Amino acid sequence: MTKAISIALIVGGIVLLYFGGQAFNSVSSEVSRVFTGSPTNKAIMLIVAGVVVTIAGLTGVALSGRKR
């Protein structure tokens, strides 16, 4: 994986985490937490996707720095 793609993945992951945090703190998520005890599926999926994409980007940066 090239460094440019890895950095794009990191940026994309951070953006997903931001929107996941916004969805987690939204009114609909608060209502869902009152009745079900958990936030909305959208918030959970955005946060999980953000973590996975950020880790993939960090791994790509770490591995692209190695010489073969």
Z-matrix of the N, CA and C atoms (Angstrom, degrees):
N
C 1 1.444
C 2 1.535 1 107.77
N 3 1.285 2 116.96 1 133.22
C 4 1.460 3 119.08 2 -179.57
C 5 1.532 4 110.39 3 -77.88
N 6 1.312 5 114.41 4 161.00
C 7 1.466 6 118.79 5 -178.70
C 8 1.517 7 111.79 6 -63.95
N 9 1.339 8 117.31 7 -35.08
C 10 1.468 9 120.04 8 -178.49
C 11 1.527 10 110.56 9 -63.94
N 12 1.307 11 116.81 10 -43.01
C 13 1.472 12 120.67 11 178.37
C 14 1.522 13 109.95 12 -65.87
N 15 1.314 14 116.83 13 -41.54
C 16 1.461 15 120.88 14 -179.63
C 17 1.527 16 111.23 15 -63.40
N 18 1.312 17 116.14 16 -42.18
C 19 1.467 18 119.57 17 179.11
C 20 1.521 19 110.25 18 -67.14
N 21 1.338 20 116.75 19 -37.88
C 22 1.471 21 120.25 20 176.53
C 23 1.527 22 110.44 21 -63.27
N 24 1.317 23 117.33 22 -38.32
C 25 1.463 24 120.82 23 177.27
C 26 1.526 25 110.99 24 -64.60
N 27 1.317 26 117.05 25 -41.08
C 28 1.460 27 120.40 26 178.94
C 29 1.531 28 110.15 27 -62.92
N 30 1.326 29 116.11 28 -46.15
C 31 1.472 30 120.07 29 179.66
C 32 1.528 31 109.99 30 -63.09
N 33 1.330 32 116.53 31 -44.58
C 34 1.465 33 120.24 32 178.17
C 35 1.521 34 112.24 33 -61.62
N 36 1.325 35 116.74 34 -39.54
C 37 1.458 36 120.88 35 177.53
C 38 1.513 37 112.54 36 -64.35
N 39 1.324 38 116.20 37 -39.25
C 40 1.464 39 119.87 38 178.55
C 41 1.528 40 110.08 39 -67.02
N 42 1.325 41 116.63 40 -38.95
C 43 1.469 42 120.18 41 177.37
C 44 1.525 43 110.35 42 -63.40
N 45 1.330 44 117.28 43 -43.59
C 46 1.466 45 120.66 44 177.77
C 47 1.529 46 111.01 45 -62.15
N 48 1.328 47 117.26 46 -40.35
C 49 1.461 48 120.20 47 177.70
C 50 1.524 49 111.25 48 -64.28
N 51 1.325 50 116.95 49 -38.45
C 52 1.459 51 120.57 50 177.92
C 53 1.529 52 110.37 51 -61.85
N 54 1.338 53 116.24 52 -50.87
C 55 1.464 54 119.22 53 -179.10
C 56 1.530 55 111.34 54 -66.88
N 57 1.318 56 117.41 55 -31.20
C 58 1.458 57 120.07 56 174.88
C 59 1.514 58 111.84 57 -65.56
N 60 1.323 59 116.41 58 -39.07
C 61 1.464 60 120.43 59 176.05
C 62 1.513 61 111.87 60 -65.74
N 63 1.329 62 116.35 61 -39.19
C 64 1.456 63 120.35 62 177.07
C 65 1.522 64 110.86 63 -64.85
N 66 1.336 65 116.93 64 -42.08
C 67 1.465 66 120.71 65 178.88
C 68 1.525 67 110.72 66 -67.87
N 69 1.334 68 116.65 67 -34.76
C 70 1.465 69 121.44 68 -179.87
C 71 1.523 70 110.68 69 -64.52
N 72 1.333 71 116.90 70 -35.39
C 73 1.463 72 121.53 71 -178.00
C 74 1.529 73 113.46 72 -95.31
N 75 1.325 74 117.36 73 9.94
C 76 1.462 75 120.45 74 -177.63
C 77 1.534 76 110.91 75 -76.69
N 78 1.323 77 114.90 76 167.19
C 79 1.460 78 121.08 77 -179.55
C 80 1.531 79 110.62 78 -64.17
N 81 1.341 80 117.23 79 -41.85
C 82 1.463 81 119.34 80 -178.85
C 83 1.530 82 111.44 81 -65.20
N 84 1.316 83 116.56 82 -34.73
C 85 1.456 84 119.84 83 177.56
C 86 1.525 85 110.62 84 -69.51
N 87 1.329 86 117.04 85 -37.50
C 88 1.466 87 120.66 86 176.93
C 89 1.529 88 110.71 87 -63.22
N 90 1.339 89 116.40 88 -42.78
C 91 1.470 90 120.42 89 178.44
C 92 1.526 91 109.87 90 -64.26
N 93 1.317 92 116.66 91 -41.36
C 94 1.466 93 120.44 92 178.58
C 95 1.522 94 110.85 93 -62.79
N 96 1.339 95 116.93 94 -39.93
C 97 1.467 96 119.99 95 179.27
C 98 1.519 97 111.44 96 -66.37
N 99 1.327 98 117.94 97 -33.24
C 100 1.464 99 120.82 98 179.65
C 101 1.526 100 110.36 99 -65.48
N 102 1.340 101 116.67 100 -43.81
C 103 1.457 102 120.12 101 -174.75
C 104 1.523 103 114.31 102 -88.67
N 105 1.334 104 118.02 103 -34.27
C 106 1.467 105 119.78 104 -175.64
C 107 1.524 106 113.33 105 -111.26
N 108 1.309 107 117.38 106 -17.22
C 109 1.458 108 120.34 107 -178.68
C 110 1.518 109 113.40 108 86.48
N 111 1.335 110 117.61 109 0.54
C 112 1.460 111 120.43 110 178.68
C 113 1.527 112 109.55 111 -137.04
N 114 1.339 113 116.80 112 154.86
C 115 1.465 114 119.41 113 179.42
C 116 1.526 115 111.07 114 -71.61
N 117 1.322 116 116.50 115 176.40
C 118 1.465 117 121.09 116 -178.58
C 119 1.526 118 110.88 117 -66.81
N 120 1.312 119 115.51 118 157.34
C 121 1.463 120 121.17 119 178.63
C 122 1.525 121 111.17 120 -62.88
N 123 1.332 122 116.89 121 -35.20
C 124 1.458 123 120.78 122 179.86
C 125 1.523 124 110.61 123 -60.22
N 126 1.315 125 117.06 124 -44.78
C 127 1.463 126 120.76 125 -179.68
C 128 1.521 127 110.95 126 -63.70
N 129 1.300 128 116.18 127 -44.13
C 130 1.470 129 120.27 128 -179.61
C 131 1.520 130 110.97 129 -63.55
N 132 1.333 131 116.86 130 -44.45
C 133 1.460 132 120.57 131 -177.94
C 134 1.533 133 111.60 132 -66.47
N 135 1.321 134 117.73 133 -38.90
C 136 1.459 135 120.02 134 178.03
C 137 1.526 136 111.49 135 -64.76
N 138 1.310 137 116.63 136 -40.94
C 139 1.465 138 119.97 137 -179.99
C 140 1.526 139 110.80 138 -68.33
N 141 1.316 140 117.43 139 -44.84
C 142 1.469 141 120.81 140 179.20
C 143 1.524 142 110.49 141 -63.22
N 144 1.329 143 117.22 142 -44.93
C 145 1.465 144 120.48 143 178.85
C 146 1.529 145 110.51 144 -62.46
N 147 1.318 146 117.49 145 -40.47
C 148 1.458 147 120.91 146 178.31
C 149 1.517 148 112.39 147 -61.58
N 150 1.314 149 116.79 148 -42.55
C 151 1.467 150 120.74 149 178.93
C 152 1.527 151 110.50 150 -64.85
N 153 1.328 152 116.73 151 -45.77
C 154 1.471 153 120.92 152 -177.80
C 155 1.529 154 110.67 153 -63.58
N 156 1.321 155 117.14 154 -46.16
C 157 1.468 156 120.82 155 -178.43
C 158 1.527 157 110.86 156 -66.68
N 159 1.321 158 117.56 157 -39.50
C 160 1.467 159 120.31 158 178.54
C 161 1.525 160 110.86 159 -65.09
N 162 1.311 161 117.58 160 -42.23
C 163 1.468 162 120.68 161 177.78
C 164 1.523 163 110.80 162 -64.15
N 165 1.330 164 117.32 163 -39.49
C 166 1.463 165 120.50 164 177.26
C 167 1.527 166 110.45 165 -62.36
N 168 1.316 167 117.06 166 -42.11
C 169 1.455 168 120.40 167 178.17
C 170 1.519 169 112.83 168 -65.60
N 171 1.325 170 116.48 169 -42.80
C 172 1.468 171 120.02 170 178.09
C 173 1.522 172 111.58 171 -63.95
N 174 1.320 173 116.14 172 -39.35
C 175 1.466 174 120.44 173 177.18
C 176 1.523 175 110.33 174 -64.00
N 177 1.331 176 116.76 175 -41.95
C 178 1.461 177 120.42 176 178.49
C 179 1.513 178 112.32 177 -62.73
N 180 1.328 179 116.97 178 -40.51
C 181 1.466 180 120.48 179 177.91
C 182 1.523 181 110.09 180 -65.18
N 183 1.310 182 116.94 181 -42.03
C 184 1.463 183 120.92 182 -178.70
C 185 1.522 184 111.21 183 -66.52
N 186 1.325 185 117.10 184 -39.99
C 187 1.456 186 119.64 185 -177.47
C 188 1.525 187 112.34 186 -79.61
N 189 1.322 188 118.40 187 -28.05
C 190 1.464 189 119.84 188 -179.62
C 191 1.530 190 111.30 189 -74.34
N 192 1.319 191 117.35 190 -17.65
C 193 1.448 192 121.07 191 178.18
C 194 1.523 193 113.46 192 -78.70
N 195 1.314 194 116.67 193 -16.61
C 196 1.468 195 120.90 194 -179.67
C 197 1.529 196 110.86 195 -77.96
N 198 1.304 197 115.79 196 146.84
C 199 1.467 198 120.25 197 173.79
C 200 1.516 199 107.70 198 -98.03
N 201 1.315 200 114.59 199 142.73
C 202 1.480 201 118.78 200 -178.82
C 203 1.494 202 110.96 201 -91.43
